[in-house]
């Protein structure tokens, strides 16, 4: 009888041990190396508590249950903190990588769009719906319009605003109506050079107006020729570019400044104050005088090319096309 009871107890114990083993297998994961891996994310406190109790039992260390629980909770807190910091660092690193791959939103103005840059805007009268220069049709176009800190800055420290203007479909002449000009002054924080056809004026976004001192852009003259025959003897140069000449006083010269700067002086200083006819005749006379000198075409080749370039630009932008053009060669 005693033997039977003993066998029954052994069977019960084995069943309990088997159940405990299966339960632990269900909640634990063994890797390829045979090391038990705990799922700390599901319930790290309970897992660490079990490990702490097991460790104390194996070492034979005597400790109170509150102390065991306190140690386990402390270990769990440290574990959670380390995991949180690790995930946070990983997220920040991933964010940095993503940002480095994303193109910057700040793009240089002149590489963002291939738009024309305008130093001067001409105001279109309300009763005219065709081009002032060639009577061509007008269409809208996006351009960059120059703004300067003050009316006296003379092309320095320019900034550009993107606005809509009217462009001639034939000669690409640019102008703007009253509504467009009002929009420019609302956008701009500086001064915009706005001129009425035939005279110049400068307005700011605050409505400050410079009294016009410009000459009408008279087109009723024959465009000057730069053709000249080389003479045997050098001739005296009376080119109008001496220090007392109006064009020189306004800063126009070939040496020391770029084409863009010269063109700005012509558009903003020379043409409004001296008029198209005087400026064109002065530059053409200077070219002819250089060409008349023996060897002048070679000696002054660079200056002649630049002067004739400026003449061609003025003719293209400001001279009416309803006249017969003279040959320059």
C-alpha positions as CSV (number, residue, x, y, z in Angstrom):
1,X,0.0,0.0,0.0
2,X,2.8,2.4,0.9
3,X,4.6,1.6,-2.4
4,X,1.4,2.4,-4.4
5,X,1.1,5.8,-2.6
6,X,4.7,6.5,-3.3
7,X,4.3,5.8,-7.0
8,X,1.2,8.0,-7.2
9,X,3.1,10.9,-5.6
10,X,6.0,10.5,-7.9
11,X,3.7,10.6,-10.9
12,X,2.0,13.7,-9.6
13,X,5.3,15.4,-9.0
14,X,6.5,14.5,-12.5
15,X,3.3,15.8,-14.0
16,X,3.7,19.1,-12.1
17,X,7.4,19.3,-13.2
18,X,6.4,18.6,-16.8
19,X,3.7,21.3,-16.7
20,X,6.1,23.8,-15.2
21,X,8.7,22.9,-17.9
22,X,6.2,23.3,-20.7
23,X,4.9,26.6,-19.2
24,X,8.5,27.9,-19.1
25,X,9.1,26.8,-22.6
26,X,6.1,28.6,-23.8
27,X,7.2,31.9,-22.2
28,X,10.9,31.7,-22.9
29,X,12.8,31.7,-26.2
30,X,16.1,29.7,-26.7
31,X,18.5,31.0,-29.3
32,X,20.9,28.9,-31.4
33,X,23.6,29.0,-28.8
34,X,21.3,27.5,-26.2
35,X,21.0,30.8,-24.2
36,X,17.6,31.7,-22.9
37,X,16.4,35.0,-24.2
38,X,13.7,36.7,-22.1
39,X,11.0,38.9,-23.7
40,X,11.7,42.0,-21.7
41,X,9.3,44.2,-23.6
42,X,6.2,42.2,-22.6
43,X,6.6,42.3,-18.8
44,X,10.2,43.3,-17.8
45,X,9.3,43.8,-14.1
46,X,8.0,40.3,-13.6
47,X,10.9,38.7,-15.6
48,X,13.5,40.6,-13.7
49,X,11.8,39.8,-10.4
50,X,11.8,36.1,-11.2
51,X,15.5,36.3,-12.1
52,X,16.4,38.2,-8.9
53,X,14.6,35.6,-6.7
54,X,16.2,32.7,-8.6
55,X,19.7,34.3,-8.4
56,X,19.3,34.8,-4.6
57,X,18.2,31.2,-4.1
58,X,21.0,29.8,-6.1
59,X,23.6,31.9,-4.3
60,X,22.1,31.1,-0.9
61,X,21.8,34.8,-0.1
62,X,19.2,35.6,2.4
63,X,17.2,38.7,1.6
64,X,13.8,40.0,2.5
65,X,11.0,39.9,-0.1
66,X,10.6,43.7,-0.1
67,X,14.3,44.1,-0.8
68,X,14.1,41.6,-3.7
69,X,11.1,43.4,-5.2
70,X,12.9,46.8,-4.7
71,X,16.0,45.6,-6.5
72,X,14.0,44.0,-9.3
73,X,11.9,47.2,-9.8
74,X,15.1,49.3,-9.8
75,X,16.7,47.0,-12.4
76,X,13.5,47.2,-14.5
77,X,13.5,51.0,-14.4
78,X,17.2,51.1,-15.5
79,X,16.4,48.6,-18.3
80,X,13.4,50.7,-19.5
81,X,15.4,53.9,-19.5
82,X,18.3,52.3,-21.4
83,X,15.9,50.9,-24.0
84,X,14.1,54.3,-24.3
85,X,17.4,56.1,-24.8
86,X,18.6,53.6,-27.4
87,X,15.3,53.9,-29.4
88,X,15.5,57.7,-29.1
89,X,19.1,57.8,-30.4
90,X,18.2,55.5,-33.3
91,X,15.2,57.7,-34.2
92,X,17.3,60.9,-34.1
93,X,19.9,59.2,-36.3
94,X,17.3,58.1,-38.8
95,X,15.8,61.6,-38.8
96,X,19.3,63.1,-39.6
97,X,19.8,60.7,-42.4
98,X,16.4,61.5,-43.9
99,X,17.0,65.3,-43.6
100,X,20.4,64.9,-45.3
101,X,18.8,63.2,-48.2
102,X,16.1,65.8,-48.5
103,X,17.1,68.7,-50.7
104,X,17.3,72.1,-49.0
105,X,14.2,74.3,-49.3
106,X,16.4,77.4,-49.5
107,X,17.4,77.7,-53.2
108,X,19.3,80.6,-54.7
109,X,16.9,83.0,-56.4
110,X,18.7,82.9,-59.7
111,X,18.9,79.1,-59.9
112,X,15.3,78.5,-58.8
113,X,13.7,79.9,-62.0
114,X,15.1,81.1,-65.3
115,X,13.4,84.5,-65.3
116,X,14.6,87.7,-66.8
117,X,15.9,90.5,-64.5
118,X,14.6,94.0,-65.0
119,X,16.2,97.1,-63.7
120,X,13.4,99.5,-64.9
121,X,9.7,99.0,-65.4
122,X,7.8,101.1,-67.8
123,X,4.2,102.1,-66.9
124,X,1.7,101.4,-69.6
125,X,-1.0,104.0,-70.2
126,X,-4.5,102.7,-69.6
127,X,-5.7,103.6,-73.1
128,X,-2.9,101.7,-74.9
129,X,-3.1,97.9,-75.2
130,X,-0.2,97.3,-77.6
131,X,3.6,97.7,-77.4
132,X,4.8,101.3,-77.3
133,X,7.9,100.5,-79.5
134,X,6.5,98.2,-82.2
135,X,2.7,98.0,-81.7
136,X,3.0,94.3,-81.0
137,X,0.7,92.3,-78.8
138,X,1.2,92.1,-75.0
139,X,1.2,89.0,-72.9
140,X,1.9,88.3,-69.2
141,X,5.3,87.1,-68.1
142,X,7.0,86.4,-64.7
143,X,10.2,88.4,-64.2
144,X,12.5,89.6,-61.4
145,X,12.3,93.3,-60.8
146,X,15.2,95.1,-59.1
147,X,14.6,97.0,-55.8
148,X,17.2,99.2,-54.1
149,X,17.5,100.5,-50.5
150,X,17.1,104.1,-51.6
151,X,16.7,106.2,-54.7
152,X,20.3,107.2,-54.6
153,X,21.9,103.8,-54.4
154,X,22.4,103.7,-58.2
155,X,22.3,100.0,-58.7
156,X,24.1,98.9,-55.6
157,X,22.7,96.4,-53.0
158,X,20.0,95.4,-55.4
159,X,17.4,92.8,-54.4
160,X,14.9,91.2,-56.7
161,X,11.2,90.4,-56.4
162,X,9.2,88.0,-58.5
163,X,6.3,89.8,-60.2
164,X,4.0,89.5,-63.2
165,X,4.4,92.1,-66.0
166,X,3.4,92.6,-69.7
167,X,5.8,91.6,-72.4
168,X,5.6,92.4,-76.2
169,X,5.3,89.2,-78.2
170,X,7.4,90.7,-81.0
171,X,10.3,92.7,-79.4
172,X,10.0,91.4,-75.7
173,X,9.7,95.0,-74.4
174,X,8.5,94.9,-70.8
175,X,5.9,97.2,-69.2
176,X,3.2,97.0,-66.5
177,X,-0.2,98.4,-65.9
178,X,-1.4,100.2,-62.8
179,X,-2.6,97.1,-61.0
180,X,0.7,95.3,-61.5
181,X,2.7,98.3,-60.3
182,X,0.5,98.5,-57.2
183,X,1.3,94.8,-56.5
184,X,5.0,95.5,-56.9
185,X,4.9,98.3,-54.3
186,X,3.0,96.0,-51.9
187,X,5.6,93.3,-52.2
188,X,8.8,95.5,-52.3
189,X,10.5,96.8,-49.2
190,X,12.7,99.2,-51.2
191,X,12.6,101.5,-54.2
192,X,11.5,100.4,-57.6
193,X,12.4,102.4,-60.7
194,X,9.1,102.9,-62.5
195,X,8.9,105.1,-65.5
196,X,6.2,106.5,-67.7
197,X,6.7,106.1,-71.4
198,X,8.6,109.2,-72.5
199,X,9.9,110.3,-69.1
200,X,11.5,108.8,-66.0
201,X,10.3,108.7,-62.4
202,X,11.2,106.7,-59.3
203,X,8.6,105.5,-56.8
204,X,8.9,103.5,-53.6
205,X,6.5,101.3,-51.8
206,X,5.7,104.2,-49.5
207,X,4.6,106.3,-52.5
208,X,7.7,108.6,-52.4
209,X,8.2,110.0,-55.8
210,X,11.4,111.5,-57.3
211,X,10.6,114.5,-59.5
212,X,11.3,113.5,-63.1
213,X,14.4,115.1,-64.6
214,X,14.6,112.9,-67.7
215,X,14.5,113.7,-71.3
216,X,11.8,112.3,-73.5
217,X,12.9,109.1,-75.3
218,X,12.6,110.8,-78.7
219,X,12.8,108.4,-81.6
220,X,12.5,111.0,-84.4
221,X,16.1,110.8,-85.6
222,X,18.2,108.6,-87.8
223,X,20.2,106.1,-85.8
224,X,23.9,107.1,-85.9
225,X,26.4,105.1,-88.0
226,X,29.7,103.9,-86.6
227,X,31.2,103.4,-90.1
228,X,34.5,105.3,-90.6
229,X,37.5,105.1,-93.1
230,X,41.0,104.9,-91.6
231,X,43.1,108.0,-92.4
232,X,46.8,108.2,-93.0
233,X,47.5,110.5,-90.1
234,X,46.2,110.1,-86.6
235,X,43.4,112.5,-85.9
236,X,42.4,114.3,-82.7
237,X,39.8,112.5,-80.7
238,X,36.7,114.6,-80.0
239,X,34.6,111.8,-78.7
240,X,32.5,113.5,-76.0
241,X,34.1,111.3,-73.3
242,X,36.2,114.0,-71.8
243,X,35.8,114.6,-68.1
244,X,33.4,117.5,-68.7
245,X,31.1,115.4,-70.9
246,X,27.7,114.6,-69.5
247,X,28.0,110.9,-70.3
248,X,31.3,110.7,-68.5
249,X,30.0,112.6,-65.5
250,X,27.2,110.0,-65.1
251,X,29.8,107.3,-64.8
252,X,29.7,105.7,-68.3
253,X,33.0,104.3,-69.4
254,X,34.5,101.1,-70.8
255,X,37.4,100.4,-68.6
256,X,36.9,99.2,-65.0
257,X,33.2,98.3,-65.2
258,X,31.2,95.4,-66.5
259,X,28.6,95.4,-69.3
260,X,25.8,95.0,-66.7
261,X,27.0,98.0,-64.8
262,X,27.3,100.1,-68.0
263,X,23.8,99.1,-69.1
264,X,22.5,100.0,-65.7
265,X,24.1,103.5,-66.0
266,X,22.6,103.9,-69.5
267,X,19.1,102.9,-68.5
268,X,18.9,104.6,-65.1
269,X,21.2,107.7,-65.6
270,X,22.1,108.5,-69.2
271,X,18.9,107.9,-71.1
272,X,16.6,109.6,-68.7
273,X,18.8,112.7,-68.3
274,X,20.4,113.1,-71.7
275,X,18.0,111.4,-74.0
276,X,18.4,108.6,-76.5
277,X,19.6,110.7,-79.4
278,X,22.4,112.4,-77.5
279,X,23.6,109.2,-75.9
280,X,23.6,107.3,-79.2
281,X,25.3,110.1,-81.1
282,X,28.0,110.5,-78.5
283,X,28.9,106.8,-78.4
284,X,28.8,106.5,-82.2
285,X,31.0,109.5,-82.6
286,X,33.5,108.0,-80.3
287,X,33.6,104.7,-82.3
288,X,34.0,106.6,-85.6
289,X,36.9,108.6,-84.1
290,X,38.7,105.5,-83.0
291,X,38.2,103.8,-86.4
292,X,39.6,106.8,-88.3
293,X,43.0,106.5,-86.5
294,X,45.7,104.6,-88.3
295,X,45.6,101.1,-86.7
296,X,42.8,102.3,-84.5
297,X,40.6,99.3,-85.2
298,X,43.2,97.0,-83.8
299,X,44.4,99.3,-81.0
300,X,40.9,100.0,-79.7
301,X,39.3,96.7,-80.8
302,X,37.9,95.9,-77.3
303,X,36.5,99.4,-76.7
304,X,34.9,99.5,-80.2
305,X,33.2,96.1,-79.6
306,X,31.8,97.2,-76.2
307,X,30.5,100.6,-77.6
308,X,28.8,99.0,-80.5
309,X,27.3,96.4,-78.2
310,X,25.8,99.2,-76.1
311,X,24.5,100.9,-79.2
312,X,22.9,97.7,-80.4
313,X,21.2,97.2,-77.0
314,X,19.8,100.7,-76.9
315,X,18.6,100.4,-80.5
316,X,16.9,97.1,-79.6
317,X,15.2,98.3,-76.4
318,X,14.5,102.0,-76.9
319,X,14.5,102.9,-80.6
320,X,11.1,102.6,-82.4
321,X,11.1,100.1,-85.3
322,X,9.1,102.1,-87.7
323,X,12.1,103.8,-89.2
324,X,14.7,102.7,-91.8
325,X,17.8,101.5,-90.0
326,X,21.1,102.8,-91.3
327,X,24.0,100.3,-91.9
328,X,26.9,100.6,-89.5
329,X,29.5,98.9,-91.7
